[in-house]
Amino acid sequence: MYDIDKYVTETLGEPIQLVPEPEEIRKLPFYLSNSYRFWKGKLWQTPVIFIEKKDKELLPPDQLKKQIDNIREILGHPVILILGGIESYKRNRLIQKNINFIMVNKQMYLPDFLVDLKDYLKPKPVRKGHLAPAAQYLLLFHLQKESLDQTTFRQLTAKVPYEYLSVSRAIENLVRFGLCRTEGTKEKMIRFEDKRNDLWEKALPFLLNPVKKTIFINQDITEKEFKVTGINALAHYTNIGGTPADQFAMGERAFHQIHRQGLIGMYSEYDGRNEVQLWKYNPICGNMEEFVDRLSLYLIFRNEQNERVQFELENMLKKILW
């Protein structure tokens, strides 16, 4: 139990008097009672349920919050999640969902009790906002297609659909968010110091849903720049079922260019045979690839409330060869 009683008592001056496996957990459905260890205690005279995941595998935040809310509703007491050693970005995702948790000797976040304590020597600066679309494109290209570490700005223009000035500004944006650094003076190059999976998690709070707008067209989709997106793309990468409806994606600028060239006819913002997502940047895929890239797809669905979708999203990320 990670000396939770001792940690809370020393930190808050409040003994919590833990009792393992309280009687009321019999009220819980099996999938909950079998997934966690339970203790009951008191915090400032308020009965509290402490839970710890048996397999130590942290669920996606939305799924975890739903289970904790169910436990709270059934047992009628605030619920506090006990954590072992997890990365700071994962704790930040719990904070975003207002989940009570305690990580012994590291952090105590109890919004139900207005407690937010961290055991750090000095606070880290908080970065706000989101990456620019071109910066997000470069990052996702590096994570999925080809390492851009030690690539010069000029070399980048041959790899990505951006001119030198746009590449330079995108990299400045990545540097501002602490995701990379640059080297050199006359011939600058980009340097990524984090491993790709760590970089993804570090960047995740600053990444945007790539979809800017959805339109509809009635003509057949023939241009290779259109990529399959939505639930059918998720079905391609996971075990979830697809739908007969067609959903395609294309960078907004690329779409308007082929529209001006007359390759795409009239389109509507309300209805049509083919749904087209206009993205803030081009999908990160080659010409011969049919489906949008995995990480952009994750960003589209990450706030989806459906538990099955969240489960498949996490499985999709686990299969990426970082």
PLY file of the C-alpha trace (Angstrom):
ply
format ascii 1.0
element vertex 322
property float x
property float y
property float z
element edge 321
property int vertex1
property int vertex2
end_header
0.00 0.00 0.00
3.08 2.23 -0.40
2.90 3.51 3.25
-0.12 5.53 2.26
-1.30 5.92 5.86
2.08 7.27 6.95
2.37 9.60 3.94
-1.09 11.14 4.39
-0.65 11.50 8.16
2.74 13.22 7.81
1.63 15.42 4.93
-1.83 16.47 6.07
-1.56 15.78 9.80
-4.63 13.60 9.44
-4.63 9.83 10.22
-6.85 7.94 7.78
-7.30 4.64 9.70
-7.36 2.27 6.74
-9.47 -0.91 6.78
-8.79 -3.40 3.94
-11.57 -5.00 1.86
-14.55 -3.25 3.48
-17.91 -5.05 3.48
-19.61 -2.65 1.05
-17.47 -3.66 -1.93
-19.86 -6.63 -2.27
-22.27 -4.14 -3.84
-19.90 -3.60 -6.78
-20.19 -5.49 -10.07
-17.56 -8.17 -10.52
-15.55 -6.34 -13.18
-14.91 -3.54 -10.65
-14.41 -5.59 -7.49
-12.03 -7.89 -9.36
-9.97 -5.09 -10.91
-9.00 -3.18 -7.76
-7.85 -3.59 -4.18
-10.01 -1.63 -1.76
-9.52 0.09 1.57
-11.85 2.29 3.56
-10.66 5.15 5.71
-11.53 8.63 6.89
-10.20 11.99 5.79
-11.28 14.90 7.97
-14.06 12.68 9.32
-15.34 11.94 5.80
-15.52 8.23 4.84
-13.30 7.60 1.81
-12.69 4.58 -0.43
-9.06 4.04 -1.49
-8.49 1.87 -4.56
-5.43 0.43 -6.27
-5.37 -1.28 -9.66
-4.42 -4.94 -9.16
-2.47 -5.30 -12.39
-0.86 -1.83 -12.13
-1.94 -1.17 -15.74
-3.42 2.33 -15.83
-6.58 2.58 -17.94
-7.18 5.42 -20.41
-8.28 8.48 -18.37
-11.87 8.54 -19.65
-12.38 4.85 -18.91
-10.71 5.19 -15.51
-12.87 8.17 -14.58
-16.02 6.29 -15.57
-15.10 3.32 -13.36
-14.21 5.57 -10.42
-17.49 7.47 -10.82
-19.35 4.14 -10.81
-17.60 3.05 -7.60
-18.39 6.37 -5.96
-22.04 6.24 -7.00
-22.53 2.65 -5.76
-20.62 2.98 -2.47
-21.62 6.57 -1.74
-18.14 7.82 -0.77
-15.35 9.80 -2.43
-12.83 7.55 -4.15
-9.05 8.08 -4.11
-6.78 6.21 -6.54
-3.45 4.99 -5.16
-0.61 5.08 -7.67
2.84 3.57 -7.80
5.52 5.14 -9.97
4.02 6.64 -13.12
5.24 9.36 -15.44
4.28 12.99 -14.86
2.36 13.24 -18.15
0.07 10.40 -17.03
-0.57 12.16 -13.73
-1.37 15.33 -15.68
-3.99 13.42 -17.66
-5.61 12.34 -14.36
-5.60 15.95 -13.16
-7.34 17.04 -16.36
-10.12 14.56 -15.51
-10.35 15.71 -11.84
-9.50 12.23 -10.54
-8.47 12.05 -6.86
-5.10 10.31 -6.56
-2.16 9.87 -4.23
1.34 8.93 -5.32
3.33 8.39 -2.14
6.23 10.82 -1.59
5.55 12.44 -4.94
2.14 13.99 -5.36
-1.28 14.24 -3.76
-4.16 15.55 -5.86
-7.54 15.47 -4.10
-9.90 17.95 -5.79
-12.80 16.66 -3.66
-10.88 17.98 -0.63
-9.23 20.99 -2.33
-5.77 19.45 -1.93
-3.05 19.72 -4.59
0.44 19.01 -3.23
3.64 18.18 -5.10
6.97 17.21 -3.58
9.27 19.03 -5.98
12.16 21.40 -5.32
10.88 23.99 -7.76
7.84 24.25 -10.00
8.27 23.68 -13.71
6.99 26.36 -16.09
3.54 25.62 -17.45
3.23 25.85 -21.20
-0.17 26.73 -22.55
-1.63 26.55 -26.01
-1.21 24.15 -28.90
1.30 23.46 -31.61
0.88 25.18 -34.94
-0.37 22.81 -37.70
3.00 22.76 -39.50
4.81 22.01 -36.22
2.36 19.19 -35.48
2.94 17.80 -38.97
6.72 17.78 -38.49
6.40 16.08 -35.12
4.03 13.37 -36.38
6.17 12.84 -39.48
9.20 12.30 -37.22
7.24 9.91 -34.98
5.72 7.80 -37.76
7.44 8.13 -41.13
11.10 8.97 -40.81
13.42 10.27 -38.10
14.12 13.97 -38.57
16.79 14.08 -35.88
19.92 15.86 -37.17
18.13 16.91 -40.36
18.92 20.43 -41.57
16.13 22.91 -42.19
16.93 22.87 -45.90
16.87 19.06 -46.06
13.46 19.13 -44.38
11.93 21.10 -47.23
12.59 18.09 -49.52
10.81 15.73 -47.12
7.71 17.69 -46.05
5.17 19.85 -47.92
6.43 23.16 -46.46
8.81 25.86 -47.71
11.94 26.86 -45.78
10.31 29.77 -43.90
7.38 27.59 -42.78
9.77 24.83 -41.67
11.82 27.35 -39.70
8.75 28.73 -37.94
7.43 25.23 -37.22
10.70 24.23 -35.58
10.71 27.42 -33.50
7.26 26.40 -32.32
8.48 22.92 -31.36
11.44 24.44 -29.49
9.12 26.79 -27.57
7.16 23.79 -26.28
10.35 21.99 -25.27
9.92 19.20 -27.83
13.21 19.66 -29.70
16.22 21.93 -29.95
18.34 23.25 -32.81
22.07 23.14 -33.55
24.27 25.08 -35.92
24.38 28.68 -37.09
24.72 28.94 -40.85
23.14 25.54 -41.50
20.72 24.82 -38.67
19.51 21.33 -37.89
16.73 19.95 -35.70
17.58 17.71 -32.74
15.13 15.41 -30.92
16.55 14.10 -27.64
13.54 12.11 -26.38
12.70 8.60 -27.50
9.74 8.62 -29.87
7.18 7.14 -27.48
8.30 9.55 -24.72
8.16 12.46 -27.16
4.60 11.52 -28.15
3.41 11.52 -24.55
5.27 14.74 -23.83
3.67 16.46 -26.82
0.17 15.05 -26.36
-1.25 17.95 -24.26
-0.25 20.38 -27.03
-1.63 18.43 -30.01
-4.85 19.38 -31.78
-7.58 17.44 -33.53
-6.43 17.81 -37.16
-9.97 18.25 -38.53
-10.71 21.89 -39.33
-13.97 21.46 -41.23
-16.21 18.75 -42.69
-17.80 19.04 -46.13
-19.72 16.71 -48.46
-19.30 15.96 -52.17
-21.42 13.77 -54.43
-18.88 12.76 -57.07
-16.70 9.66 -56.80
-13.42 10.02 -54.91
-10.53 9.38 -57.31
-7.72 11.70 -56.21
-4.88 9.85 -54.45
-4.56 12.72 -51.96
-7.84 11.64 -50.31
-7.23 9.24 -47.42
-9.75 7.06 -45.58
-10.42 8.43 -42.11
-12.92 8.09 -39.26
-14.25 4.78 -37.96
-13.25 2.91 -41.13
-9.62 3.93 -40.67
-9.83 2.84 -37.02
-11.30 -0.48 -38.23
-8.29 -0.89 -40.52
-5.82 -0.51 -37.64
-7.82 -2.30 -34.91
-10.52 -4.90 -34.32
-13.41 -2.45 -34.20
-16.11 -2.74 -36.87
-16.32 -0.29 -39.75
-19.38 1.26 -41.44
-20.66 1.40 -45.03
-20.44 5.20 -44.96
-17.38 6.72 -46.63
-15.21 9.26 -44.80
-12.15 10.82 -46.41
-9.52 13.31 -45.33
-7.35 15.81 -47.14
-5.34 18.87 -46.15
-7.48 21.98 -46.51
-5.00 23.79 -48.77
-4.59 20.75 -51.00
-8.35 20.41 -51.33
-8.89 24.03 -52.37
-6.05 23.72 -54.86
-7.60 20.75 -56.69
-11.00 22.45 -56.44
-9.62 25.53 -58.22
-8.15 23.22 -60.86
-11.61 21.81 -61.52
-10.74 18.30 -60.33
-13.44 18.51 -57.67
-16.86 19.92 -58.48
-19.47 21.44 -56.19
-19.40 20.62 -52.48
-21.79 21.21 -49.61
-21.35 21.89 -45.91
-24.58 20.02 -45.11
-24.96 16.73 -46.97
-23.68 14.58 -49.79
-22.62 11.07 -50.68
-19.02 11.35 -49.48
-17.98 13.02 -46.25
-14.63 14.82 -46.47
-12.66 16.11 -43.50
-10.52 19.11 -44.35
-7.44 18.91 -42.15
-5.21 21.65 -40.78
-2.27 19.76 -42.31
-1.90 16.92 -44.81
-2.38 13.38 -43.45
1.05 11.87 -42.70
1.05 9.17 -45.38
2.66 8.37 -48.68
0.85 8.45 -52.03
0.28 4.69 -52.05
-1.16 4.59 -48.53
-4.92 4.50 -48.32
-5.56 5.37 -44.66
-4.76 8.41 -42.53
-1.89 8.08 -40.09
-2.46 6.44 -36.70
-1.50 9.34 -34.45
-3.69 11.87 -36.25
-6.52 9.34 -36.06
-5.93 9.02 -32.31
-6.22 12.81 -31.96
-9.57 12.74 -33.78
-11.05 10.13 -31.45
-9.28 10.76 -28.14
-12.25 12.58 -26.58
-14.73 9.96 -27.78
-16.82 8.70 -24.83
-17.36 5.20 -26.22
-15.30 2.77 -24.08
-14.78 0.35 -26.96
-13.31 3.11 -29.10
-10.99 4.16 -26.26
-9.91 0.55 -25.76
-9.07 0.15 -29.45
-7.24 3.49 -29.55
-4.95 2.37 -26.75
-4.36 -0.96 -28.53
-3.52 0.91 -31.73
-0.88 2.97 -29.92
0.64 -0.15 -28.34
1.19 -1.64 -31.82
3.21 1.31 -33.08
6.89 0.42 -33.52
8.34 3.49 -31.90
0 1
1 2
2 3
3 4
4 5
5 6
6 7
7 8
8 9
9 10
10 11
11 12
12 13
13 14
14 15
15 16
16 17
17 18
18 19
19 20
20 21
21 22
22 23
23 24
24 25
25 26
26 27
27 28
28 29
29 30
30 31
31 32
32 33
33 34
34 35
35 36
36 37
37 38
38 39
39 40
40 41
41 42
42 43
43 44
44 45
45 46
46 47
47 48
48 49
49 50
50 51
51 52
52 53
53 54
54 55
55 56
56 57
57 58
58 59
59 60
60 61
61 62
62 63
63 64
64 65
65 66
66 67
67 68
68 69
69 70
70 71
71 72
72 73
73 74
74 75
75 76
76 77
77 78
78 79
79 80
80 81
81 82
82 83
83 84
84 85
85 86
86 87
87 88
88 89
89 90
90 91
91 92
92 93
93 94
94 95
95 96
96 97
97 98
98 99
99 100
100 101
101 102
102 103
103 104
104 105
105 106
106 107
107 108
108 109
109 110
110 111
111 112
112 113
113 114
114 115
115 116
116 117
117 118
118 119
119 120
120 121
121 122
122 123
123 124
124 125
125 126
126 127
127 128
128 129
129 130
130 131
131 132
132 133
133 134
134 135
135 136
136 137
137 138
138 139
139 140
140 141
141 142
142 143
143 144
144 145
145 146
146 147
147 148
148 149
149 150
150 151
151 152
152 153
153 154
154 155
155 156
156 157
157 158
158 159
159 160
160 161
161 162
162 163
163 164
164 165
165 166
166 167
167 168
168 169
169 170
170 171
171 172
172 173
173 174
174 175
175 176
176 177
177 178
178 179
179 180
180 181
181 182
182 183
183 184
184 185
185 186
186 187
187 188
188 189
189 190
190 191
191 192
192 193
193 194
194 195
195 196
196 197
197 198
198 199
199 200
200 201
201 202
202 203
203 204
204 205
205 206
206 207
207 208
208 209
209 210
210 211
211 212
212 213
213 214
214 215
215 216
216 217
217 218
218 219
219 220
220 221
221 222
222 223
223 224
224 225
225 226
226 227
227 228
228 229
229 230
230 231
231 232
232 233
233 234
234 235
235 236
236 237
237 238
238 239
239 240
240 241
241 242
242 243
243 244
244 245
245 246
246 247
247 248
248 249
249 250
250 251
251 252
252 253
253 254
254 255
255 256
256 257
257 258
258 259
259 260
260 261
261 262
262 263
263 264
264 265
265 266
266 267
267 268
268 269
269 270
270 271
271 272
272 273
273 274
274 275
275 276
276 277
277 278
278 279
279 280
280 281
281 282
282 283
283 284
284 285
285 286
286 287
287 288
288 289
289 290
290 291
291 292
292 293
293 294
294 295
295 296
296 297
297 298
298 299
299 300
300 301
301 302
302 303
303 304
304 305
305 306
306 307
307 308
308 309
309 310
310 311
311 312
312 313
313 314
314 315
315 316
316 317
317 318
318 319
319 320
320 321
